[in-house]
Amino acid sequence: MNATPKPIKILLDAHIFDHSFQGTATYIYGLYTALVAFERLEITLCAHDVDNLKQLFPDPRFKFVQLNAAGRMKRLMTEYPRIIKEGGYDYAHFQYIVPFVKNCKFINTVHDLLFLEFKQYFPWSYRVSRKLMFYASAKRSDLILTVSDYSRIDVAKKFGIKISDIHVTPNAVSPAEPSDVNILEKYGLKKYLLYVSRFEPRKNHIGLLQAYLKLKLYEQGYHLVFIGSKKEQIELNAYEELQKLIHADARPFIHFKEKLSWPDLNAFYQQADCFVFPSLAEGFGIPPIEAAMNGCKVLSSNQTAMSEFSFFKYLFDPNDQTAFENQLAAVLADDNYPFEEIKEAITNKYNWQVIAENFYHLIINDHN
């Protein structure tokens, strides 16, 4: 009889779940929730708040280790090397930055290098420090992942890595359950445009606001809803710039929300007249496909990684404000929008089971 192969032990840096939920957390959550189904793998998740991890990842096949180091440097310099050595892990998976001591194979997801391509949106100190750390980490990684073909080409070019050594494991979105939340009853909104994204200049909230004001959509009864974080200084600055452009006639129709529950967020998607995603640069861009899977019309930027969203009926260049306004008017007037065709195309392309299976075979081939 053939002996049962030893499990491949993977340690996952999950400290991102100690903070607010964002795109990188969504990626890890979706990928590993699907990956744990493969029997050959033994997956251990690390974070400070292990109780929170256990709620997010309830599958009994997951194992957990609590982090204790207060800062990132101590975590990378001493804590993770110790945990990896004591646990005898075959692989450790990080995002962007790997530990300084290497005592197993490293998997590294480099979501994007937008800070090098779009320097105007990132502070000089951030660009310099991240470039050095990200570059050194990528060079020391055994499996390099990214989330789009756009980012794959960009990482290969900027870090001098063979493109065949970079593997795309994109984000995916599962079909959403119908929400019981009634947006009209709970928030007093009947007709509205929606944008979900943290506030920062490259997200181009201002472009959407200007299009909304230029078309005088408030006179047609449309509200404009921005959902996104406003905690960090860059977010607060972008929010304040946006506020300066809102004039008195439109102000009652413009709303800002954050820290919503999943049922409330899904309800906002499902009951919106249109979801608009005018971002100037993304490594992937999850919100527009989330909106589409919730049965919402979508008007999306066609820049950077979003150029891969060819299944959307309405794509535009956010640098062309007139084209933006024309497309916005068109999508709102469209009575024959192909909701189901777009859902099917997204499901076929961005499916966590398929993505996890491809990742699993990548690990198996590397391990063998």
VEXDREN-2710 file (C-alpha; in Angstrom, 1 decimal):
% VEXDREN-2710
k/r/px/py/pz
1/MET/0.0/0.0/0.0
2/ASN/1.1/3.5/-0.7
3/ALA/1.8/5.6/2.4
4/THR/-0.4/8.6/2.9
5/PRO/1.6/11.7/2.0
6/LYS/2.5/14.0/4.8
7/PRO/0.4/17.1/5.0
8/ILE/1.8/20.3/3.6
9/LYS/1.8/22.7/6.5
10/ILE/1.0/26.4/5.6
11/LEU/1.2/29.3/8.0
12/LEU/-0.9/32.3/7.0
13/ASP/-0.2/35.8/8.3
14/ALA/-3.7/36.9/9.1
15/HIS/-3.0/39.9/11.2
16/ILE/-4.9/42.0/8.6
17/PHE/-8.1/40.8/10.3
18/ASP/-7.0/42.6/13.5
19/HIS/-7.9/45.8/11.6
20/SER/-10.8/47.1/9.5
21/PHE/-11.9/44.8/6.7
22/GLN/-10.4/45.8/3.4
23/GLY/-9.5/44.4/0.0
24/THR/-6.4/42.4/1.2
25/ALA/-8.5/40.8/3.9
26/THR/-11.3/39.9/1.5
27/TYR/-8.7/38.2/-0.7
28/ILE/-7.2/36.1/2.1
29/TYR/-10.7/35.2/3.4
30/GLY/-12.0/34.0/0.1
31/LEU/-8.9/32.2/-1.0
32/TYR/-8.3/30.3/2.3
33/THR/-12.0/29.5/3.0
34/ALA/-11.9/27.6/-0.3
35/LEU/-8.3/26.2/0.1
36/VAL/-8.9/24.5/3.4
37/ALA/-11.1/21.9/1.6
38/PHE/-8.0/20.3/0.1
39/GLU/-7.0/17.4/2.4
40/ARG/-3.3/17.5/1.7
41/LEU/-3.0/20.9/3.3
42/GLU/-2.8/21.8/7.0
43/ILE/-3.5/25.6/7.3
44/THR/-2.7/27.6/10.4
45/LEU/-3.8/31.3/10.7
46/CYS/-1.9/33.9/12.8
47/ALA/-3.3/37.1/14.4
48/HIS/-3.5/38.9/17.7
49/ASP/-7.3/38.4/17.9
50/VAL/-7.6/34.6/17.6
51/ASP/-11.3/34.7/18.8
52/ASN/-12.2/36.9/15.9
53/LEU/-10.3/34.6/13.4
54/LYS/-12.3/31.6/14.7
55/GLN/-15.5/33.4/14.0
56/LEU/-14.4/34.4/10.5
57/PHE/-12.9/31.0/9.7
58/PRO/-15.2/28.5/11.5
59/ASP/-14.1/25.4/9.5
60/PRO/-12.7/23.0/12.1
61/ARG/-9.8/22.1/9.7
62/PHE/-8.2/25.5/10.4
63/LYS/-5.6/25.8/13.1
64/PHE/-4.7/29.1/14.9
65/VAL/-1.7/30.7/16.5
66/GLN/-1.9/33.9/18.5
67/LEU/0.5/36.8/17.8
68/ASN/1.9/38.7/20.7
69/ALA/4.4/41.2/19.2
70/ALA/3.1/44.7/19.3
71/GLY/4.9/46.1/16.2
72/ARG/5.4/44.9/12.6
73/MET/9.2/44.9/12.8
74/LYS/9.3/42.7/15.9
75/ARG/6.7/40.4/14.4
76/LEU/8.8/40.0/11.2
77/MET/12.2/39.9/12.8
78/THR/11.6/37.5/15.7
79/GLU/8.1/36.3/16.2
80/TYR/7.3/34.8/12.8
81/PRO/10.7/33.0/12.5
82/ARG/10.1/31.5/15.9
83/ILE/6.6/30.4/15.1
84/ILE/7.7/28.9/11.8
85/LYS/10.6/27.0/13.3
86/GLU/8.5/25.6/16.2
87/GLY/5.7/24.6/14.0
88/GLY/7.8/23.0/11.3
89/TYR/5.9/24.7/8.5
90/ASP/6.6/24.0/4.8
91/TYR/5.3/27.4/3.6
92/ALA/4.4/30.8/5.2
93/HIS/2.1/33.1/3.2
94/PHE/2.5/36.9/3.6
95/GLN/1.3/40.0/1.7
96/TYR/4.0/42.3/0.4
97/ILE/6.6/41.8/3.2
98/VAL/8.1/38.5/4.4
99/PRO/10.1/37.9/7.6
100/PHE/13.8/38.8/7.7
101/VAL/14.8/35.2/8.8
102/LYS/13.9/32.5/6.3
103/ASN/13.4/29.0/7.7
104/CYS/10.7/27.8/5.3
105/LYS/9.4/28.6/1.8
106/PHE/7.7/32.0/1.4
107/ILE/4.5/32.6/-0.5
108/ASN/4.1/36.3/-1.1
109/THR/1.1/38.1/-2.6
110/VAL/2.1/41.5/-4.1
111/HIS/-1.4/42.9/-4.9
112/ASP/0.0/45.9/-6.8
113/LEU/2.7/48.5/-7.1
114/LEU/0.5/51.5/-7.8
115/PHE/2.6/53.7/-5.5
116/LEU/5.4/53.4/-8.1
117/GLU/3.2/54.0/-11.1
118/PHE/1.0/56.8/-9.7
119/LYS/3.5/58.6/-7.5
120/GLN/1.3/61.7/-7.1
121/TYR/-1.1/59.8/-4.9
122/PHE/1.5/58.5/-2.4
123/PRO/3.9/60.3/0.0
124/TRP/7.6/60.2/-0.9
125/SER/8.5/58.5/2.4
126/TYR/5.9/55.8/1.7
127/ARG/7.2/55.2/-1.8
128/VAL/10.8/54.9/-0.8
129/SER/10.3/52.6/2.2
130/ARG/7.7/50.3/0.5
131/LYS/9.8/50.0/-2.7
132/LEU/12.8/48.7/-0.8
133/MET/10.9/46.4/1.5
134/PHE/8.6/45.0/-1.2
135/TYR/11.5/44.5/-3.6
136/ALA/13.6/42.6/-1.1
137/SER/10.7/40.5/0.0
138/ALA/9.7/39.6/-3.6
139/LYS/13.3/38.5/-4.3
140/ARG/13.3/36.2/-1.3
141/SER/9.9/34.7/-2.0
142/ASP/9.5/31.2/-3.5
143/LEU/6.0/31.7/-4.9
144/ILE/4.9/35.2/-5.9
145/LEU/1.2/35.8/-6.4
146/THR/-0.7/38.8/-7.6
147/VAL/-4.4/39.5/-8.3
148/SER/-4.5/40.7/-12.0
149/ASP/-2.7/40.5/-15.3
150/TYR/-2.1/44.2/-15.0
151/SER/-0.3/43.8/-11.7
152/ARG/1.6/40.7/-12.9
153/ILE/3.1/42.7/-15.8
154/ASP/3.8/45.6/-13.5
155/VAL/5.6/43.6/-10.8
156/ALA/7.7/41.7/-13.4
157/LYS/8.7/45.0/-15.0
158/LYS/9.5/47.0/-11.9
159/PHE/11.1/44.3/-9.8
160/GLY/13.0/42.5/-12.7
161/ILE/11.2/39.2/-12.1
162/LYS/10.4/36.7/-14.9
163/ILE/6.7/37.0/-15.6
164/SER/6.4/33.2/-15.7
165/ASP/7.5/33.2/-12.0
166/ILE/4.5/35.4/-11.0
167/HIS/1.1/33.7/-10.7
168/VAL/-2.3/35.4/-10.8
169/THR/-4.7/34.4/-8.0
170/PRO/-7.4/37.0/-8.5
171/ASN/-10.1/38.1/-6.1
172/ALA/-13.6/36.6/-6.5
173/VAL/-17.1/37.4/-5.2
174/SER/-19.7/34.9/-4.2
175/PRO/-23.4/35.5/-5.1
176/ALA/-25.0/37.6/-2.3
177/GLU/-28.0/36.5/-0.4
178/PRO/-31.0/38.8/-0.7
179/SER/-30.9/41.3/2.2
180/ASP/-33.9/41.8/4.5
181/VAL/-32.8/45.5/5.0
182/ASN/-35.1/48.0/3.4
183/ILE/-33.0/51.1/2.5
184/LEU/-36.0/53.3/2.1
185/GLU/-37.3/52.4/5.5
186/LYS/-34.0/52.4/7.3
187/TYR/-32.1/55.2/5.6
188/GLY/-34.9/57.2/3.8
189/LEU/-33.3/56.7/0.3
190/LYS/-35.4/55.6/-2.7
191/LYS/-33.3/56.6/-5.8
192/TYR/-29.6/56.7/-5.4
193/LEU/-26.2/56.2/-7.0
194/LEU/-23.7/54.3/-4.9
195/TYR/-19.9/54.3/-4.5
196/VAL/-18.1/52.0/-2.1
197/SER/-14.4/52.7/-1.4
198/ARG/-12.1/54.3/1.1
199/PHE/-11.5/58.0/0.6
200/GLU/-8.2/58.8/-1.1
201/PRO/-7.4/60.9/-4.2
202/ARG/-6.8/58.0/-6.6
203/LYS/-10.3/56.6/-5.9
204/ASN/-11.7/59.7/-7.7
205/HIS/-14.7/60.5/-5.5
206/ILE/-14.4/64.1/-6.8
207/GLY/-14.9/62.9/-10.4
208/LEU/-18.2/61.2/-9.5
209/LEU/-19.4/64.2/-7.5
210/GLN/-18.6/66.5/-10.4
211/ALA/-20.5/64.3/-12.8
212/TYR/-23.5/64.1/-10.5
213/LEU/-23.6/67.9/-10.1
214/LYS/-23.0/68.6/-13.8
215/LEU/-26.0/66.4/-14.7
216/LYS/-28.0/67.9/-11.9
217/LEU/-29.2/64.4/-10.9
218/TYR/-30.4/65.8/-7.6
219/GLU/-33.1/67.6/-9.5
220/GLN/-34.2/64.3/-10.8
221/GLY/-34.5/62.9/-7.3
222/TYR/-31.3/60.9/-7.3
223/HIS/-29.3/60.8/-4.1
224/LEU/-25.5/60.1/-4.1
225/VAL/-24.2/57.7/-1.4
226/PHE/-20.5/57.3/-0.6
227/ILE/-19.7/54.3/1.6
228/GLY/-16.1/54.2/2.9
229/SER/-13.6/54.7/5.7
230/LYS/-12.6/58.2/6.8
231/LYS/-10.2/57.3/9.7
232/GLU/-6.7/57.8/8.3
233/GLN/-5.3/61.3/7.5
234/ILE/-5.3/60.7/3.8
235/GLU/-8.9/59.7/4.0
236/LEU/-9.9/62.7/6.0
237/ASN/-8.1/65.0/3.6
238/ALA/-9.9/63.5/0.6
239/TYR/-13.2/63.7/2.4
240/GLU/-12.7/67.4/3.2
241/GLU/-11.8/68.2/-0.4
242/LEU/-15.0/66.6/-1.5
243/GLN/-17.1/68.5/1.0
244/LYS/-15.8/71.8/-0.5
245/LEU/-17.4/71.1/-3.8
246/ILE/-20.9/70.4/-2.5
247/HIS/-23.3/73.3/-3.0
248/ALA/-26.4/74.1/-1.0
249/ASP/-28.9/72.8/-3.5
250/ALA/-27.3/69.4/-3.7
251/ARG/-26.2/68.9/-0.1
252/PRO/-29.5/67.2/1.2
253/PHE/-29.0/64.6/-1.5
254/ILE/-25.4/63.6/-0.8
255/HIS/-24.7/61.1/2.0
256/PHE/-21.7/59.5/3.6
257/LYS/-21.8/56.1/5.4
258/GLU/-19.2/53.8/7.0
259/LYS/-18.9/50.8/9.3
260/LEU/-22.0/49.1/7.8
261/SER/-23.0/45.5/8.5
262/TRP/-22.8/43.1/5.6
263/PRO/-26.6/42.9/5.4
264/ASP/-26.8/46.7/5.2
265/LEU/-24.0/46.9/2.6
266/ASN/-25.6/44.2/0.5
267/ALA/-28.9/46.0/0.7
268/PHE/-27.3/49.2/-0.5
269/TYR/-25.9/47.3/-3.5
270/GLN/-29.1/45.5/-4.3
271/GLN/-31.4/48.6/-4.1
272/ALA/-29.1/51.1/-5.8
273/ASP/-30.1/52.5/-9.2
274/CYS/-26.4/52.3/-10.3
275/PHE/-23.0/51.6/-8.8
276/VAL/-20.3/53.9/-10.1
277/PHE/-16.6/53.1/-9.8
278/PRO/-14.5/56.0/-11.2
279/SER/-11.1/54.9/-9.7
280/LEU/-8.0/56.1/-11.5
281/ALA/-5.8/53.2/-10.4
282/GLU/-6.5/49.7/-8.9
283/GLY/-4.5/46.5/-8.5
284/PHE/-7.8/44.7/-8.9
285/GLY/-11.0/46.5/-7.9
286/ILE/-13.5/44.4/-6.0
287/PRO/-16.5/46.7/-5.4
288/PRO/-17.8/46.8/-9.0
289/ILE/-18.0/43.0/-9.2
290/GLU/-19.5/42.9/-5.8
291/ALA/-22.2/45.3/-7.0
292/ALA/-22.8/43.3/-10.1
293/MET/-23.2/40.1/-8.2
294/ASN/-25.8/41.9/-6.0
295/GLY/-27.8/42.6/-9.2
296/CYS/-26.9/46.3/-9.5
297/LYS/-26.1/48.2/-12.7
298/VAL/-22.4/49.1/-12.9
299/LEU/-20.5/51.9/-14.5
300/SER/-16.8/51.2/-14.1
301/SER/-13.5/52.8/-14.9
302/ASN/-11.5/51.1/-17.6
303/GLN/-8.0/52.0/-16.2
304/THR/-5.2/49.7/-14.9
305/ALA/-6.6/46.4/-13.7
306/MET/-10.2/47.4/-14.4
307/SER/-9.4/47.1/-18.1
308/GLU/-9.9/43.4/-17.5
309/PHE/-13.6/43.9/-16.7
310/SER/-14.6/43.5/-20.3
311/PHE/-17.9/41.9/-19.3
312/PHE/-19.4/45.2/-18.1
313/LYS/-21.6/47.0/-20.6
314/TYR/-20.5/50.4/-19.4
315/LEU/-16.8/51.2/-19.1
316/PHE/-15.2/54.7/-19.3
317/ASP/-12.0/56.6/-19.0
318/PRO/-12.2/58.6/-15.7
319/ASN/-9.7/61.1/-17.1
320/ASP/-12.3/62.1/-19.7
321/GLN/-15.0/63.9/-17.6
322/THR/-17.4/64.4/-20.5
323/ALA/-17.3/60.7/-21.5
324/PHE/-17.9/59.9/-17.8
325/GLU/-21.0/62.1/-17.7
326/ASN/-22.4/60.7/-21.0
327/GLN/-21.9/57.1/-19.8
328/LEU/-23.5/57.9/-16.4
329/ALA/-26.6/59.3/-18.1
330/ALA/-26.7/56.3/-20.5
331/VAL/-26.6/53.7/-17.8
332/LEU/-29.3/55.3/-15.7
333/ALA/-31.6/55.4/-18.8
334/ASP/-30.8/51.8/-19.8
335/ASP/-34.0/49.6/-19.5
336/ASN/-32.3/46.6/-21.1
337/TYR/-29.3/46.2/-18.8
338/PRO/-27.8/42.6/-19.1
339/PHE/-27.8/41.8/-15.3
340/GLU/-27.7/38.0/-15.6
341/GLU/-25.2/37.8/-18.5
342/ILE/-22.7/39.9/-16.5
343/LYS/-23.2/37.8/-13.3
344/GLU/-22.5/34.7/-15.3
345/ALA/-19.3/36.1/-16.8
346/ILE/-18.1/37.2/-13.4
347/THR/-18.9/33.8/-11.9
348/ASN/-17.0/32.0/-14.6
349/LYS/-13.9/34.2/-14.3
350/TYR/-13.7/35.0/-10.6
351/ASN/-14.6/31.9/-8.8
352/TRP/-13.0/31.1/-5.4
353/GLN/-13.2/27.3/-5.9
354/VAL/-11.4/27.5/-9.3
355/ILE/-8.9/30.0/-8.0
356/ALA/-8.1/27.9/-4.9
357/GLU/-7.8/24.8/-7.0
358/ASN/-5.2/26.5/-9.2
359/PHE/-3.3/27.7/-6.2
360/TYR/-3.4/24.2/-4.6
361/HIS/-1.8/22.7/-7.7
362/LEU/0.8/25.4/-7.7
363/ILE/1.7/24.5/-4.2
364/ILE/1.7/20.8/-4.9
365/ASN/3.9/21.2/-8.0
366/ASP/6.4/23.4/-6.1
367/HIS/6.4/21.1/-3.1
368/ASN/7.1/18.0/-5.2
END
